[in-house]
Amino acid sequence: MIEAKNIEKSFGALKVLKGIDFITTTSEVVAIVGASGAGKSTLLQILGSLSRPDCGTVLIDGVDIFSLSDKELARFRNRKIGFVFQFHHLLPEFTALENVMIPAMIAAEESPAQYRQRAKTLLEELGLGERLDHKPAELSGGEQQRVAVARALINNPSVIFADEPSGNLDSKTKEELHKLFFDIRDRHKVTFVIVTHDKDLAAMSDRTLEMRDGLFI
């Protein structure tokens, strides 16, 4: 599913990633752990095509993503990759349903009626069938994060990258979100790569990789 080789990244004189190799299989849930400053989020941004490495390659579904033009890469990202962050980044002026629909509207591969129905179905799957027309300010933190998960799923991605997805949630909501990831993996056959400080989430994952000083240990 993902194959990264010799990923290096520096910011000025600071070398953050020092030659990372990384592979996942289809429908695997991989947790990346380590102290703050170890390079976890930088690696996640590169694997998710949001940042380019100084050297190295990243293949997703056999596609060398950094050989694509900016336009091709944006199109690939929209169709193949979903993101869930610690802060949900929902657009406050839109309802839950509208927020979920946005990536499908950008892809423009279906009629509005089709992607509206798909967004509705996803939100119902995630227990938000009664909250479709609520705006983010009218939702709890856990509900907002579920909307963000539905948005990440709307274009049937191959992989979802999550950066501290439960870091802003209380213990009960956090546990529900963690279980939800595995339900989604089983239902939708999606690969998850999750950067987390949460020991419970890391323990649930199929594989845990620890980073220190820009390398896996």
C-alpha positions as CSV (number, residue, x, y, z in Angstrom):
1,M,0.0,0.0,0.0
2,I,2.7,2.5,1.1
3,E,6.4,2.1,0.4
4,A,8.8,4.9,1.4
5,K,12.5,4.7,1.0
6,N,15.3,6.8,2.4
7,I,13.2,9.8,3.4
8,E,15.3,12.8,4.6
9,K,14.1,16.2,5.6
10,S,15.8,19.2,7.0
11,F,14.7,22.6,8.2
12,G,17.7,24.9,7.9
13,A,20.6,23.2,9.7
14,L,18.2,20.9,11.7
15,K,17.9,17.4,10.1
16,V,14.5,16.1,11.2
17,L,14.4,12.9,9.2
18,K,17.6,10.9,8.6
19,G,16.8,8.3,6.0
20,I,13.5,6.6,6.9
21,D,12.2,3.4,5.2
22,F,8.6,2.6,5.8
23,I,6.1,0.0,4.4
24,T,2.5,-0.8,5.1
25,T,0.2,-3.5,3.8
26,T,-3.5,-3.0,2.7
27,S,-5.9,-2.5,5.6
28,E,-3.1,-2.3,8.2
29,V,-3.3,0.0,11.2
30,V,0.2,1.3,12.0
31,A,0.9,3.6,15.0
32,I,4.0,5.8,15.0
33,V,5.0,6.9,18.5
34,G,7.9,8.8,20.1
35,A,8.7,11.9,22.0
36,S,7.8,15.3,20.7
37,G,10.4,16.5,18.2
38,A,11.2,12.9,17.0
39,G,10.0,13.7,13.5
40,K,6.6,11.9,13.6
41,S,4.4,14.6,12.2
42,T,7.0,15.6,9.6
43,L,7.1,12.0,8.3
44,L,3.3,11.9,8.3
45,Q,3.1,15.1,6.2
46,I,5.5,13.6,3.7
47,L,3.8,10.3,3.5
48,G,0.5,12.1,3.0
49,S,2.0,14.3,0.2
50,L,1.5,17.6,2.1
51,S,5.3,18.2,2.3
52,R,8.1,17.1,-0.1
53,P,11.2,15.3,1.3
54,D,14.7,16.5,0.5
55,C,15.4,13.1,-0.9
56,G,13.7,9.7,-1.0
57,T,10.6,8.2,-2.7
58,V,7.1,7.5,-1.5
59,L,4.9,5.1,-3.4
60,I,1.1,4.8,-2.6
61,D,-0.8,2.1,-4.5
62,G,2.3,1.8,-6.8
63,V,2.3,5.5,-7.7
64,D,5.5,7.5,-7.1
65,I,3.6,10.5,-5.7
66,F,6.5,13.1,-5.9
67,S,7.0,12.4,-9.6
68,L,3.5,13.9,-10.2
69,S,3.0,17.5,-11.1
70,D,1.4,19.7,-8.5
71,K,-2.0,19.4,-10.2
72,E,-1.7,15.6,-10.6
73,L,-0.6,15.3,-6.9
74,A,-3.6,17.4,-5.7
75,R,-5.9,15.1,-7.7
76,F,-4.3,12.0,-6.4
77,R,-4.4,13.3,-2.8
78,N,-8.1,14.1,-3.1
79,R,-9.0,10.6,-4.4
80,K,-6.6,8.3,-2.6
81,I,-5.8,10.0,0.8
82,G,-7.8,11.0,3.8
83,F,-6.6,13.1,6.7
84,V,-7.8,13.3,10.4
85,F,-6.0,15.8,12.6
86,Q,-6.1,16.6,16.3
87,F,-8.1,19.7,15.5
88,H,-10.9,18.8,13.1
89,H,-10.6,21.8,10.7
90,L,-14.3,21.8,9.9
91,L,-15.6,24.8,8.1
92,P,-17.8,26.6,10.7
93,E,-20.3,28.1,8.2
94,F,-21.3,24.7,6.8
95,T,-23.3,21.9,8.3
96,A,-21.9,18.4,9.1
97,L,-23.3,17.0,5.9
98,E,-21.9,19.9,3.8
99,N,-18.4,19.5,5.4
100,V,-18.3,15.8,4.6
101,M,-19.4,16.5,1.0
102,I,-16.7,19.0,0.2
103,P,-13.9,16.6,-1.0
104,A,-16.5,14.8,-3.2
105,M,-17.6,18.2,-4.7
106,I,-13.9,18.9,-5.5
107,A,-13.5,15.5,-7.1
108,A,-16.6,16.1,-9.2
109,E,-16.9,12.5,-10.3
110,E,-20.6,12.0,-9.2
111,S,-23.8,14.0,-9.3
112,P,-24.5,16.2,-6.3
113,A,-27.4,13.8,-5.3
114,Q,-25.0,10.8,-5.3
115,Y,-22.3,12.3,-3.1
116,R,-24.9,13.9,-0.8
117,Q,-26.4,10.5,-0.3
118,R,-23.0,9.0,0.3
119,A,-22.1,11.6,2.9
120,K,-25.5,11.0,4.6
121,T,-24.8,7.3,4.7
122,L,-21.3,7.8,6.2
123,L,-22.6,10.1,8.9
124,E,-25.3,7.6,9.8
125,E,-22.7,4.8,10.0
126,L,-20.8,7.0,12.4
127,G,-23.8,7.6,14.6
128,L,-24.5,11.1,13.4
129,G,-27.7,10.6,11.5
130,E,-29.6,13.1,13.7
131,R,-26.9,15.7,13.4
132,L,-26.6,16.2,9.6
133,D,-27.8,19.8,9.6
134,H,-25.9,20.9,12.7
135,K,-22.9,23.2,12.3
136,P,-19.6,22.5,14.0
137,A,-20.3,24.9,16.9
138,E,-23.5,22.8,17.7
139,L,-21.6,19.6,17.9
140,S,-19.5,18.1,20.7
141,G,-15.8,17.5,20.3
142,G,-16.3,13.8,19.6
143,E,-19.0,14.5,17.1
144,Q,-16.9,17.1,15.3
145,Q,-14.1,14.5,15.0
146,R,-16.5,11.9,13.7
147,V,-17.6,14.4,11.0
148,A,-13.9,14.8,10.2
149,V,-13.5,11.0,9.9
150,A,-16.5,10.9,7.5
151,R,-15.0,13.7,5.4
152,A,-11.8,11.7,5.2
153,L,-13.7,8.7,4.0
154,I,-16.0,10.3,1.4
155,N,-13.9,9.6,-1.7
156,N,-13.1,6.0,-0.7
157,P,-9.4,6.6,0.0
158,S,-6.8,3.9,0.1
159,V,-5.2,5.3,3.2
160,I,-6.0,7.6,6.1
161,F,-3.3,9.6,7.8
162,A,-4.2,10.7,11.4
163,D,-2.1,13.0,13.5
164,E,-2.9,12.8,17.2
165,P,-6.6,12.3,16.3
166,S,-7.8,11.7,19.8
167,G,-5.4,14.2,21.5
168,N,-8.2,16.7,22.2
169,L,-10.9,14.3,23.5
170,D,-12.0,13.1,26.9
171,S,-11.3,9.4,27.9
172,K,-14.7,8.0,26.9
173,T,-14.8,9.8,23.5
174,K,-11.2,8.9,22.8
175,E,-12.0,5.2,23.4
176,E,-15.0,5.4,21.1
177,L,-12.9,7.0,18.3
178,H,-10.2,4.4,18.6
179,K,-12.7,1.6,18.2
180,L,-14.3,3.5,15.3
181,F,-11.0,3.4,13.4
182,F,-10.8,-0.4,13.5
183,D,-14.5,-0.7,12.5
184,I,-13.8,1.5,9.5
185,R,-10.7,-0.5,8.6
186,D,-12.7,-3.7,8.7
187,R,-15.7,-2.2,6.8
188,H,-13.9,-0.1,4.2
189,K,-10.6,-1.9,3.9
190,V,-8.6,1.3,4.5
191,T,-5.0,1.5,5.7
192,F,-4.4,3.8,8.7
193,V,-1.1,5.4,9.6
194,I,-1.6,7.2,13.0
195,V,0.9,9.4,14.8
196,T,-0.1,9.3,18.5
197,H,1.1,9.7,22.1
198,D,-1.8,7.6,23.3
199,K,-0.5,4.3,24.6
200,D,-4.0,2.6,24.4
201,L,-4.4,3.4,20.7
202,A,-0.8,2.3,19.9
203,A,-1.5,-1.0,21.8
204,M,-4.6,-1.7,19.7
205,S,-2.7,-1.2,16.4
206,D,-1.5,-4.0,14.2
207,R,2.0,-2.6,14.4
208,T,3.7,0.1,16.4
209,L,6.9,1.9,15.2
210,E,8.9,4.2,17.6
211,M,10.8,7.2,16.3
212,R,13.7,8.9,18.0
213,D,15.9,11.7,16.6
214,G,14.5,11.3,13.0
215,L,14.9,7.5,12.8
216,F,12.8,4.4,13.7
217,I,14.3,2.5,16.6
